[in-house]
Amino acid sequence: MLFSYKYGGNSSIVSNTNSVGVSFVPDTLREPTYFVGKLNKKIAFREAISALHDVVVSDMRFKPKDKTAYKEWAAQQEGLFLAEFLETYNVEAVKTRIEAIRKELRGLNQERDRILSPFYRAQRRYFDYLYLRDRDAWMVLDPVITVHPDEVFFECFSQDESTYGKLESSYNVFKEINEFQCGTTNIDYSSGLYHEFQKIRDYKETDFKIDPTGFTVKTTNETEFKEVKIDVPDSWVRGFLQVSSAMTLPTTSFELHPMDVYNICLLLRRFKEKTGPRSIKFILKPGEPIVLLFEPFNKEIVCNRSIFKGSTPQTIRVWGRRRLLILERLIPITKIFTVHLLGSGLPSFFIADLGDMTFTLGLSGWSANDWSRVGNFDLMAPRAEVDGFLSQTIYNALRENWYEKPDNLAKRLNIDTKTVLGALGTFTQAGKTIFDLNLGVYRIRELSRDPLPIHKLRFDNPREEAARLLVKNNNIHINAQSSSHGLSMSATIKSGGRTFKPSLFIDNDERLVQAHCDCDFYISNKLYKGPCEHILATRIAYIEKKTPS
């Protein structure tokens, strides 16, 4: 998928003894989006934006050791090893010959290093230049920044696409706000800005600007623009959509005191696991302190400052725990951490309350499991069928205020809440809206300037294709029972000479909360990789039966 950006220069930070000027250059190909003000909470913003940078550069993928040099050395030494082994059977001349070969080999290695060292130095300087100046060779997609009437928020993904970061800054973080225009844009961002951010101090006046002049340059200065075209993998964009869909699902939520998060980071720093399972087990009992069990060394942290206020005892395991070290820098400035767990082996969200700012860290099920390939949380999100005209009406109404709770939007439009959630869910999966997990509101956030190819991003799933084929063949018999909490369904599906019996529960917000099936896919993966085709087919068939038109 090809993304085109056009920047009116480069983002920069100008620092002197009295002031700091932060200027982000936006993409001029998108609708004008800008913001001009002065930072009020300088140190907190510096730490939060630095933590966001830690998300961008994070890469937890396994990197095998490069053994090329060792193999070359072993091949060179093979003859010497053999000679040393046989030297007891040879005369003194063999030892002399071995020593001569060693001297010759050392000389050749030294000569090789002398000849190639300028090349290696130049190569290192070249890659350093790319990393600092041409981040497009290292980063896939520029950070996304959105200006709303109540806040400015940044979004980004890690290099391994398993970690999502979002920094929300309310207008209380700023002072002397001169002008702003709501919208979403990509910003020119390089790693050099991170080092400049570290120069922000409390005693320095700091200007913060998403440069509005980038949209007023005359055509005669066209050569001043920097145009960038990046071929973005579908997985990167799909990951953004999956994060947004996962945020709308029911979670087990609780609060952690900053000192408890400090203890987590301290334990991860002190101990390095060598075998699996590398997980944190959250042991949650109503009215009792939250207990964290770290496997495989079974070290336990009792969070006496954090009491679980839920009504049902639970034990939830999460993997990829070393990604939590991203929160380390935020501990001194965080009031409370709110944790949202979707379930064992499923994504988790850690929200740091920084007062007038909020930092959201979204983690996929485990480090090697990126957001795009196996989650398919859009298949579990609200799936109510809404006609195109009504959907556009709901979207336009949301755009009037830029953000709103679904209940308030439904009341304002005099439309059923399920219909509103279904429409907003569709726009979320299309990259046009995002669910704010912290405030419980939907926000306008158009991920790209051009419409995203939904047929590739949302429906590129073999199980949903198989589910629609099952519905088309009419091999499904459904039993449904409504209750005050939602809808329970069970079905009998004949396929491939077998009979499958899926069951599922959909809550009042049209979200798939629980499901079970006796097929091989579900037995192997449960819901870790999304629902199987039989669960999906049951849901689709029920919707089509209810609305045959």
C-alpha positions as CSV (number, residue, x, y, z in Angstrom):
1,M,0.0,0.0,0.0
2,L,1.6,3.2,-1.2
3,F,1.4,6.3,1.1
4,S,2.4,9.7,-0.2
5,Y,3.6,12.5,2.1
6,K,4.6,16.0,1.3
7,Y,6.3,18.1,3.9
8,G,7.1,21.8,3.8
9,G,10.5,21.3,5.3
10,N,11.7,19.3,8.3
11,S,10.5,19.1,11.9
12,S,13.0,20.8,14.2
13,I,13.8,21.9,17.7
14,V,15.6,25.2,18.3
15,S,17.1,25.5,21.8
16,N,19.0,28.2,23.5
17,T,19.7,29.3,27.1
18,N,16.2,30.9,27.6
19,S,13.8,29.0,25.3
20,V,13.0,25.9,23.3
21,G,11.0,25.9,20.1
22,V,9.4,22.5,19.0
23,S,8.0,22.7,15.5
24,F,6.5,19.6,13.7
25,V,6.0,19.8,10.0
26,P,2.7,18.2,8.9
27,D,1.8,16.5,5.7
28,T,0.5,19.2,3.3
29,L,-1.4,16.7,1.1
30,R,-3.9,16.2,3.9
31,E,-6.6,18.7,5.2
32,P,-5.0,21.6,7.0
33,T,-4.3,20.5,10.6
34,Y,-2.2,22.7,12.9
35,F,-1.7,23.8,16.5
36,V,0.3,26.7,18.0
37,G,0.8,27.2,21.7
38,K,3.3,27.1,24.6
39,L,4.1,24.2,26.8
40,N,3.0,24.5,30.4
41,K,3.8,21.0,31.8
42,K,7.3,20.9,30.2
43,I,9.0,18.0,32.1
44,A,6.0,15.7,32.1
45,F,5.6,16.3,28.3
46,R,9.3,15.6,27.7
47,E,9.1,12.3,29.6
48,A,5.9,11.2,27.9
49,I,7.0,12.0,24.4
50,S,10.3,10.2,25.1
51,A,8.3,7.1,26.2
52,L,6.5,7.3,22.9
53,H,9.8,7.3,21.1
54,D,10.7,4.1,23.1
55,V,7.6,2.5,21.5
56,V,8.7,3.5,18.0
57,V,12.2,2.0,18.3
58,S,11.0,-1.1,20.2
59,D,11.7,-4.4,18.5
60,M,11.3,-7.6,20.6
61,R,11.7,-10.0,17.7
62,F,14.2,-12.8,18.2
63,K,17.5,-11.9,16.6
64,P,19.8,-15.0,16.2
65,K,23.5,-14.4,16.7
66,D,25.5,-13.8,13.6
67,K,27.9,-16.7,13.4
68,T,29.4,-15.9,10.0
69,A,32.7,-14.7,11.4
70,Y,33.0,-17.7,13.7
71,K,32.3,-20.1,10.9
72,E,35.0,-18.4,8.7
73,W,37.5,-18.6,11.6
74,A,36.6,-22.3,12.2
75,A,37.1,-23.1,8.5
76,Q,40.5,-21.4,8.6
77,Q,41.5,-23.2,11.8
78,E,40.4,-26.6,10.7
79,G,43.7,-27.5,9.2
80,L,45.6,-26.2,12.3
81,F,43.3,-28.2,14.7
82,L,44.0,-31.4,12.7
83,A,47.7,-30.7,12.8
84,E,47.7,-30.1,16.5
85,F,45.8,-33.3,17.1
86,L,48.4,-35.3,15.1
87,E,51.5,-33.4,16.2
88,T,52.4,-36.1,18.8
89,Y,52.8,-38.5,15.8
90,N,55.1,-36.1,13.9
91,V,58.6,-34.9,14.1
92,E,59.7,-31.4,15.3
93,A,59.4,-30.1,11.7
94,V,55.6,-30.4,12.0
95,K,55.6,-28.0,15.0
96,T,57.8,-25.6,13.1
97,R,55.4,-25.8,10.1
98,I,52.4,-25.1,12.3
99,E,54.0,-22.1,13.9
100,A,54.9,-20.8,10.4
101,I,51.3,-21.2,9.2
102,R,50.0,-19.4,12.3
103,K,52.3,-16.4,11.7
104,E,51.3,-16.3,8.1
105,L,47.6,-16.5,9.0
106,R,47.9,-13.7,11.5
107,G,49.7,-11.6,8.9
108,L,46.9,-12.2,6.4
109,N,44.2,-11.4,9.0
110,Q,46.0,-8.1,9.8
111,E,46.3,-7.2,6.2
112,R,42.6,-8.0,5.6
113,D,41.6,-5.8,8.5
114,R,43.8,-3.0,7.2
115,I,42.3,-3.1,3.7
116,L,38.7,-3.5,4.8
117,S,38.6,-1.2,7.8
118,P,38.0,2.0,5.7
119,F,35.1,0.2,4.1
120,Y,33.5,-0.9,7.4
121,R,34.0,2.6,8.9
122,A,32.3,4.2,5.8
123,Q,29.5,1.6,6.0
124,R,28.9,2.4,9.7
125,R,28.8,6.1,9.0
126,Y,26.4,5.6,6.1
127,F,23.9,3.6,8.3
128,D,24.3,6.2,11.1
129,Y,23.4,8.9,8.5
130,L,20.4,7.0,7.3
131,Y,19.2,6.4,10.9
132,L,19.5,10.1,11.8
133,R,18.6,11.8,8.5
134,D,16.5,9.4,6.4
135,R,14.3,7.7,8.9
136,D,12.1,6.3,6.1
137,A,14.9,3.7,5.6
138,W,14.3,2.6,9.2
139,M,10.7,3.5,10.2
140,V,7.8,2.3,8.1
141,L,5.1,4.9,8.9
142,D,5.4,8.4,10.3
143,P,3.7,9.0,13.6
144,V,0.1,10.1,13.4
145,I,-1.0,13.2,15.2
146,T,-4.6,14.3,15.8
147,V,-5.9,17.7,16.9
148,H,-9.3,17.7,18.7
149,P,-11.2,20.5,20.5
150,D,-10.1,19.1,23.9
151,E,-6.7,17.5,23.3
152,V,-3.8,16.7,20.9
153,F,-2.8,13.0,20.7
154,F,0.0,11.1,19.0
155,E,-0.1,7.5,17.9
156,C,2.7,5.2,16.8
157,F,3.6,1.5,16.4
158,S,6.8,-0.4,17.3
159,Q,9.1,-1.7,14.6
160,D,7.9,-5.3,15.3
161,E,4.3,-4.2,15.2
162,S,3.5,-5.8,18.5
163,T,3.4,-2.6,20.6
164,Y,1.1,0.4,20.2
165,G,1.6,3.8,21.9
166,K,-0.7,6.7,22.3
167,L,0.0,10.0,24.1
168,E,-3.0,12.2,24.8
169,S,-2.3,15.8,25.9
170,S,-5.2,18.0,27.0
171,Y,-5.1,21.7,26.5
172,N,-4.2,22.2,30.1
173,V,-0.7,21.0,29.1
174,F,-0.4,24.2,27.1
175,K,-0.8,27.9,27.6
176,E,-1.3,30.8,25.3
177,I,-2.9,28.6,22.6
178,N,-2.9,30.9,19.6
179,E,-4.6,28.9,16.9
180,F,-5.6,25.3,16.0
181,Q,-7.4,23.4,13.3
182,C,-8.9,20.0,14.1
183,G,-7.9,17.0,12.0
184,T,-5.4,14.2,11.6
185,T,-2.1,14.4,9.8
186,N,1.3,12.6,9.6
187,I,4.3,14.6,10.9
188,D,7.8,14.6,9.8
189,Y,9.6,12.9,12.7
190,S,13.3,11.8,12.9
191,S,15.3,10.2,15.7
192,G,17.3,13.4,16.0
193,L,14.2,15.0,17.5
194,Y,14.3,12.6,20.4
195,H,17.7,13.9,21.5
196,E,16.6,17.4,21.2
197,F,13.5,16.7,23.3
198,Q,15.9,15.9,26.2
199,K,16.9,19.6,26.2
200,I,13.4,20.7,27.4
201,R,13.7,22.3,30.9
202,D,11.2,23.8,33.3
203,Y,13.1,27.2,33.3
204,K,13.0,27.5,29.5
205,E,10.0,28.8,27.7
206,T,8.9,26.1,25.2
207,D,6.9,26.8,22.1
208,F,5.0,23.8,20.7
209,K,3.8,24.1,17.1
210,I,2.3,21.9,14.4
211,D,3.4,24.4,11.7
212,P,0.3,26.0,10.1
213,T,2.6,27.8,7.5
214,G,3.1,24.5,5.8
215,F,-0.3,25.0,4.1
216,T,0.2,28.6,3.0
217,V,3.4,28.3,0.9
218,K,2.9,29.7,-2.6
219,T,3.2,27.5,-5.7
220,T,6.4,29.3,-6.7
221,N,8.1,27.7,-3.7
222,E,7.1,24.2,-4.7
223,T,10.8,23.1,-4.6
224,E,10.9,23.8,-0.9
225,F,8.6,20.9,-0.2
226,K,9.9,17.4,0.6
227,E,7.8,14.7,-1.0
228,V,8.0,11.2,0.3
229,K,6.4,8.0,-1.0
230,I,6.5,5.0,1.3
231,D,5.3,1.5,0.4
232,V,3.6,0.5,3.7
233,P,2.9,-3.1,4.3
234,D,-0.8,-4.0,4.8
235,S,0.1,-5.5,8.2
236,W,1.1,-2.0,9.5
237,V,-2.2,-0.4,8.6
238,R,-4.2,-3.5,9.6
239,G,-2.5,-3.4,13.0
240,F,-3.9,0.1,13.7
241,L,-7.4,-1.1,12.8
242,Q,-7.0,-4.2,15.1
243,V,-5.9,-2.0,18.0
244,S,-8.9,0.2,17.6
245,S,-11.3,-2.8,17.4
246,A,-9.7,-4.5,20.4
247,M,-10.2,-1.4,22.5
248,T,-14.0,-1.7,22.1
249,L,-14.1,-5.2,23.6
250,P,-15.0,-6.0,27.2
251,T,-12.0,-6.1,29.5
252,T,-11.1,-7.0,33.1
253,S,-9.9,-3.7,34.6
254,F,-8.1,-2.7,37.7
255,E,-5.7,-0.1,39.0
256,L,-2.0,-0.4,39.9
257,H,-0.1,2.0,42.1
258,P,3.0,3.4,40.4
259,M,5.2,1.7,43.0
260,D,3.7,-1.7,42.0
261,V,4.7,-0.9,38.3
262,Y,8.2,0.0,39.6
263,N,8.4,-3.4,41.3
264,I,7.5,-5.1,38.1
265,C,10.2,-3.2,36.2
266,L,12.7,-3.8,39.0
267,L,12.1,-7.6,38.9
268,L,12.4,-7.7,35.1
269,R,15.7,-5.8,35.3
270,R,17.1,-8.1,38.0
271,F,16.1,-11.5,36.6
272,K,16.5,-12.8,33.0
273,E,14.5,-15.9,32.2
274,K,16.2,-18.6,30.1
275,T,13.3,-21.0,29.7
276,G,9.5,-20.7,29.3
277,P,6.9,-19.9,30.2
278,R,7.8,-16.2,30.3
279,S,4.5,-14.8,31.6
280,I,3.0,-12.7,34.3
281,K,0.0,-14.3,36.0
282,F,-2.4,-11.8,37.4
283,I,-4.2,-13.4,40.4
284,L,-7.3,-11.3,41.1
285,K,-9.5,-11.9,44.1
286,P,-12.3,-9.4,45.1
287,G,-11.4,-7.1,47.9
288,E,-7.8,-8.4,48.1
289,P,-4.4,-7.1,46.9
290,I,-3.6,-7.9,43.3
291,V,-0.9,-10.7,43.2
292,L,1.5,-11.0,40.2
293,L,3.3,-14.3,39.7
294,F,6.3,-14.2,37.3
295,E,7.1,-17.5,35.6
296,P,9.2,-19.6,35.2
297,F,11.1,-18.5,38.4
298,N,7.8,-18.2,40.3
299,K,8.6,-14.9,42.0
300,E,5.6,-13.2,43.4
301,I,4.8,-9.5,43.8
302,V,1.9,-8.7,46.2
303,C,0.5,-5.2,45.3
304,N,-0.7,-4.1,48.8
305,R,-1.4,-0.6,47.4
306,S,-3.7,-2.0,44.7
307,I,-6.9,-3.7,45.6
308,F,-9.0,-5.6,43.1
309,K,-12.5,-4.2,43.1
310,G,-14.1,-6.7,40.7
311,S,-16.8,-9.2,41.8
312,T,-15.4,-12.4,40.3
313,P,-12.1,-14.0,41.1
314,Q,-9.9,-14.5,38.0
315,T,-6.5,-15.6,37.0
316,I,-5.2,-14.1,33.7
317,R,-1.8,-14.7,32.1
318,V,0.0,-12.3,29.8
319,W,3.2,-12.8,27.8
320,G,5.7,-10.4,26.2
321,R,6.2,-8.8,29.6
322,R,9.5,-7.1,28.9
323,R,7.7,-4.6,26.8
324,L,6.3,-3.2,30.1
325,L,9.8,-1.6,30.6
326,I,8.6,1.1,28.3
327,L,6.5,2.4,31.2
328,E,9.6,2.7,33.4
329,R,10.3,6.4,32.5
330,L,6.7,7.4,33.3
331,I,6.6,6.0,36.9
332,P,7.8,9.3,38.6
333,I,5.1,11.4,36.9
334,T,2.2,8.9,36.9
335,K,-0.7,9.2,39.4
336,I,-2.2,5.8,38.8
337,F,-1.9,3.0,36.1
338,T,-5.2,1.5,34.9
339,V,-4.8,-2.0,33.4
340,H,-7.3,-3.5,30.9
341,L,-6.9,-7.3,30.2
342,L,-8.9,-9.0,27.4
343,G,-8.0,-12.4,28.7
344,S,-5.1,-15.0,28.9
345,G,-2.9,-14.8,25.9
346,L,-5.0,-11.8,24.5
347,P,-4.0,-8.2,24.2
348,S,-3.7,-5.9,27.2
349,F,-3.7,-2.1,27.7
350,F,-1.8,-0.1,30.3
351,I,-3.0,3.5,30.8
352,A,-0.8,5.9,32.7
353,D,-2.7,8.8,34.2
354,L,-0.2,11.8,34.0
355,G,-2.7,14.3,35.2
356,D,-3.4,16.4,32.1
357,M,-1.9,13.8,29.9
358,T,-2.6,10.1,29.4
359,F,-0.2,7.5,28.0
360,T,-1.7,4.3,26.6
361,L,0.5,1.3,26.0
362,G,-1.2,-1.5,23.9
363,L,0.5,-4.9,23.9
364,S,-0.5,-7.8,21.6
365,G,-0.8,-11.3,23.1
366,W,2.9,-11.9,23.1
367,S,6.0,-10.3,21.5
368,A,6.1,-12.5,18.4
369,N,2.4,-12.1,17.8
370,D,2.0,-8.7,16.1
371,W,-1.4,-7.0,16.0
372,S,-2.2,-7.7,12.4
373,R,-1.7,-11.3,11.6
374,V,-3.5,-13.5,14.2
375,G,-5.7,-11.2,16.4
376,N,-8.7,-10.5,14.1
377,F,-10.4,-8.6,16.9
378,D,-12.5,-6.8,14.3
379,L,-14.4,-10.1,13.9
380,M,-15.3,-9.9,17.6
381,A,-16.3,-6.2,17.6
382,P,-19.9,-4.9,17.2
383,R,-21.1,-6.2,13.8
384,A,-24.6,-4.8,13.6
385,E,-25.8,-4.3,10.0
386,V,-26.4,-0.5,9.2
387,D,-27.3,0.9,5.9
388,G,-24.9,3.3,4.2
389,F,-27.0,6.4,4.5
390,L,-27.6,6.0,8.2
391,S,-24.0,5.2,8.8
392,Q,-22.9,8.4,7.1
393,T,-25.4,10.3,9.1
394,I,-23.9,8.9,12.3
395,Y,-20.4,9.7,11.1
396,N,-21.3,13.3,10.2
397,A,-23.0,13.8,13.6
398,L,-19.8,12.6,15.3
399,R,-17.7,14.9,13.2
400,E,-19.7,17.9,14.4
401,N,-18.2,17.5,17.9
402,W,-15.2,15.4,16.9
403,Y,-15.7,13.1,19.9
404,E,-18.7,11.8,21.8
405,K,-20.0,8.8,23.8
406,P,-22.1,6.4,21.8
407,D,-25.1,6.7,24.2
408,N,-25.1,10.5,23.9
409,L,-24.8,10.3,20.1
410,A,-27.7,7.8,20.0
411,K,-29.8,10.1,22.2
412,R,-29.0,13.1,20.1
413,L,-29.9,11.4,16.8
414,N,-32.8,9.5,18.3
415,I,-31.3,6.2,17.1
416,D,-30.8,2.9,18.9
417,T,-27.5,2.6,20.6
418,K,-26.8,-0.8,18.9
419,T,-27.1,0.8,15.5
420,V,-24.7,3.6,16.5
421,L,-22.2,1.1,17.9
422,G,-22.5,-1.0,14.7
423,A,-21.9,2.1,12.5
424,L,-19.0,3.4,14.6
425,G,-17.5,-0.1,14.6
426,T,-17.5,-0.2,10.8
427,F,-15.8,3.2,10.7
428,T,-13.3,2.1,13.3
429,Q,-12.4,-0.9,11.1
430,A,-12.1,1.5,8.1
431,G,-9.6,3.7,10.0
432,K,-11.9,6.8,10.2
433,T,-12.7,6.6,14.0
434,I,-10.9,5.4,17.1
435,F,-12.2,4.4,20.5
436,D,-10.8,6.3,23.4
437,L,-10.4,3.6,26.1
438,N,-9.6,6.2,28.7
439,L,-12.7,8.4,28.4
440,G,-15.0,5.8,26.7
441,V,-15.7,8.0,23.7
442,Y,-15.4,7.6,20.0
443,R,-13.1,10.1,18.2
444,I,-12.7,11.1,14.6
445,R,-9.3,10.0,13.4
446,E,-8.8,9.4,9.7
447,L,-5.7,7.2,9.4
448,S,-5.0,8.1,5.8
449,R,-5.8,10.8,3.4
450,D,-7.3,8.4,0.9
451,P,-9.9,5.7,1.7
452,L,-8.3,2.4,2.9
453,P,-8.9,-0.7,0.8
454,I,-11.3,-2.4,3.2
455,H,-11.6,-5.5,1.1
456,K,-7.9,-6.1,1.8
457,L,-7.7,-4.9,5.4
458,R,-11.0,-6.0,7.0
459,F,-12.1,-9.0,5.0
460,D,-8.8,-10.6,4.1
461,N,-9.5,-13.5,6.5
462,P,-10.0,-17.1,5.3
463,R,-12.2,-18.0,8.3
464,E,-14.7,-15.2,7.5
465,E,-14.7,-16.3,3.9
466,A,-15.4,-19.9,5.0
467,A,-18.1,-18.7,7.3
468,R,-19.9,-16.9,4.5
469,L,-19.7,-20.0,2.4
470,L,-21.3,-22.0,5.2
471,V,-24.1,-19.5,5.4
472,K,-24.5,-19.5,1.6
473,N,-24.9,-23.3,1.6
474,N,-27.6,-23.0,4.2
475,N,-26.1,-25.8,6.4
476,I,-26.8,-24.0,9.7
477,H,-29.6,-24.6,12.2
478,I,-29.7,-22.0,15.0
479,N,-31.3,-21.9,18.5
480,A,-31.2,-18.4,20.1
481,Q,-32.3,-17.2,23.5
482,S,-32.5,-13.6,24.7
483,S,-31.9,-12.4,28.2
484,S,-31.4,-9.1,30.0
485,H,-27.7,-9.4,29.6
486,G,-27.6,-10.3,25.9
487,L,-28.2,-13.1,23.4
488,S,-27.1,-16.8,23.7
489,M,-26.9,-18.8,20.6
490,S,-26.1,-22.4,19.7
491,A,-26.0,-24.0,16.3
492,T,-25.6,-27.2,14.4
493,I,-23.5,-26.9,11.3
494,K,-22.8,-29.7,8.8
495,S,-19.5,-29.3,6.9
496,G,-17.0,-31.7,5.4
497,G,-18.8,-34.8,6.6
498,R,-18.8,-33.6,10.2
499,T,-21.3,-31.9,12.5
500,F,-20.1,-28.9,14.5
501,K,-21.9,-27.4,17.5
502,P,-20.7,-23.9,18.2
503,S,-22.2,-21.7,21.0
504,L,-21.7,-18.1,21.7
505,F,-22.9,-15.1,23.8
506,I,-23.3,-11.6,22.4
507,D,-23.8,-8.8,24.9
508,N,-26.3,-5.9,24.6
509,D,-23.7,-3.9,22.7
510,E,-23.4,-6.6,19.9
511,R,-19.9,-7.7,21.0
512,L,-18.9,-11.3,21.0
513,V,-18.0,-11.9,24.7
514,Q,-17.9,-15.7,25.0
515,A,-17.8,-18.5,22.4
516,H,-17.1,-22.2,22.2
517,C,-16.8,-24.8,19.4
518,D,-15.7,-28.4,19.0
519,C,-13.7,-27.8,15.8
520,D,-10.0,-28.4,15.6
521,F,-9.2,-24.6,15.2
522,Y,-11.0,-23.7,18.4
523,I,-9.6,-26.6,20.4
524,S,-6.1,-25.5,19.3
525,N,-6.4,-21.8,19.7
526,K,-9.5,-20.9,21.7
527,L,-10.1,-17.2,20.8
528,Y,-6.4,-16.2,20.8
529,K,-6.5,-16.0,17.0
530,G,-10.1,-14.9,16.8
531,P,-13.2,-16.9,16.4
532,C,-13.4,-20.0,14.1
533,E,-15.5,-20.0,10.9
534,H,-18.4,-21.9,12.7
535,I,-18.8,-19.3,15.4
536,L,-18.7,-16.6,12.7
537,A,-21.1,-18.4,10.5
538,T,-23.6,-18.7,13.4
539,R,-23.5,-15.0,14.1
540,I,-23.7,-14.0,10.4
541,A,-26.6,-16.5,9.8
542,Y,-28.5,-15.1,12.8
543,I,-28.1,-11.5,11.6
544,E,-29.3,-12.4,8.1
545,K,-32.2,-14.4,9.4
546,K,-33.3,-11.4,11.6
547,T,-32.9,-9.0,8.7
548,P,-33.6,-11.0,5.6
549,S,-33.8,-7.9,3.4
